């Protein structure tokens, strides 16, 4: 049976995003994480990621006051301590999904260390609205 122990990370990620809480979001990542953001930029390490997260969530930043919802699509257990979650990202309460600028597919690879699940790698890929 599939172990979905890492799935609460996706809920916590959504909560942090919608609160524009860069520090809470960053705490979900391991120090040696990597992330490819929605614009295709590669971010290496939790410290660099925090700088980017604070920038985008700050007043005037591109994600300030943006609210999203993640629809879990699948979790794949790669090993007993590594799981990959795939979810659809949408603007919360989007009226027209075909024109949603936040429509994307996010892949989070979580790793279990010392009894705790955190994100080791992630990629957020925009889905064409055209």
C-alpha positions as CSV (number, residue, x, y, z in Angstrom):
1,X,0.0,0.0,0.0
2,X,1.2,3.5,-0.9
3,X,2.6,5.5,2.0
4,X,1.3,9.1,1.8
5,X,3.2,10.3,4.9
6,X,4.8,13.1,2.9
7,X,1.4,14.4,1.7
8,X,0.8,16.9,4.6
9,X,3.8,18.8,3.2
10,X,1.7,19.9,0.2
11,X,-1.0,21.2,2.5
12,X,1.5,23.1,4.6
13,X,3.1,24.5,1.4
14,X,-0.3,25.8,0.2
15,X,-1.0,27.3,3.6
16,X,2.4,29.1,3.6
17,X,2.0,30.3,0.0
18,X,-1.5,31.7,0.7
19,X,-0.3,33.4,3.9
20,X,2.7,34.9,1.9
21,X,4.8,33.4,4.7
22,X,8.3,32.9,3.2
23,X,9.8,31.7,6.5
24,X,7.1,29.0,7.0
25,X,7.4,27.8,3.4
26,X,11.2,27.8,3.7
27,X,11.1,25.6,6.8
28,X,9.5,22.9,4.7
29,X,12.8,22.4,2.7
30,X,16.0,20.6,3.6
31,X,19.1,22.8,3.8
32,X,20.5,21.1,0.7
33,X,17.4,21.5,-1.4
34,X,17.0,22.6,-5.0
35,X,14.0,24.3,-6.6
36,X,13.1,25.3,-10.2
37,X,10.6,28.1,-9.8
38,X,7.7,29.1,-12.0
39,X,9.9,31.3,-14.2
40,X,12.4,28.5,-14.8
41,X,15.1,29.8,-12.4
42,X,17.2,27.2,-10.5
43,X,17.6,28.0,-6.8
44,X,20.2,26.0,-4.9
45,X,20.1,25.7,-1.1
46,X,17.5,26.7,1.4
47,X,19.3,30.0,2.2
48,X,19.1,31.2,-1.5
49,X,15.5,29.9,-1.6
50,X,14.5,32.0,1.4
51,X,15.9,35.1,-0.3
52,X,13.8,34.4,-3.4
53,X,10.7,33.5,-1.4
54,X,10.8,36.7,0.7
55,X,11.2,38.7,-2.5
56,X,8.2,37.3,-4.3
57,X,5.9,37.4,-1.2
58,X,6.9,40.9,-0.1
59,X,4.5,43.8,-0.7
60,X,4.8,44.7,-4.4
61,X,6.3,41.2,-5.2
62,X,4.7,39.1,-7.9
63,X,3.1,36.7,-5.5
64,X,2.0,39.1,-2.8
65,X,-1.7,38.5,-2.0
66,X,-1.9,35.8,-4.6
67,X,-3.9,32.8,-3.4
68,X,-3.6,29.3,-4.9
69,X,-5.0,25.9,-4.5
70,X,-3.1,22.6,-5.0
71,X,-4.9,19.6,-6.3
72,X,-3.0,16.5,-5.5
73,X,-2.7,14.2,-8.5
74,X,-0.3,11.4,-7.5
75,X,2.3,10.5,-4.9
76,X,5.0,8.1,-6.1
77,X,7.0,6.3,-3.4
78,X,10.5,6.1,-4.9
79,X,12.0,4.5,-1.8
80,X,10.7,4.2,1.8
81,X,12.3,7.5,2.6
82,X,11.8,9.4,-0.7
83,X,8.4,10.3,-2.2
84,X,7.4,12.4,-5.1
85,X,4.2,14.4,-5.1
86,X,2.6,15.8,-8.2
87,X,-0.1,18.5,-7.9
88,X,-2.0,20.9,-10.1
89,X,-1.6,24.6,-9.1
90,X,-4.5,27.0,-9.8
91,X,-5.4,30.5,-8.6
92,X,-7.9,29.9,-5.8
93,X,-11.5,30.5,-7.0
94,X,-10.3,31.0,-10.6
95,X,-13.3,31.7,-12.8
96,X,-11.7,30.7,-16.1
97,X,-9.1,27.9,-15.7
98,X,-8.1,28.3,-19.3
99,X,-6.8,31.9,-18.6
100,X,-5.3,31.2,-15.2
101,X,-1.8,32.8,-15.0
102,X,-1.0,30.6,-12.0
103,X,-1.9,27.3,-13.6
104,X,1.0,25.0,-13.2
105,X,2.1,21.5,-12.3
106,X,4.3,21.3,-9.2
107,X,6.5,18.3,-8.4
108,X,7.8,18.1,-4.9
109,X,10.3,15.3,-3.9
110,X,10.2,14.8,-0.2
111,X,12.8,13.0,1.8
112,X,12.4,11.5,5.3
113,X,15.4,12.3,7.6
114,X,15.4,11.5,11.4
115,X,11.6,11.0,11.3
116,X,10.8,14.2,9.5
117,X,9.6,14.8,6.0
118,X,10.8,17.9,4.1
119,X,11.2,18.9,0.5
120,X,14.5,18.0,-1.1
121,X,13.7,19.1,-4.7
122,X,10.9,20.9,-6.3
123,X,9.8,22.2,-9.7
124,X,6.9,24.4,-10.5
125,X,6.1,24.4,-14.2
126,X,3.6,26.8,-15.8
127,X,0.9,25.2,-18.0
128,X,0.2,27.1,-21.2
129,X,-3.1,28.9,-21.2
130,X,-3.1,29.5,-25.0
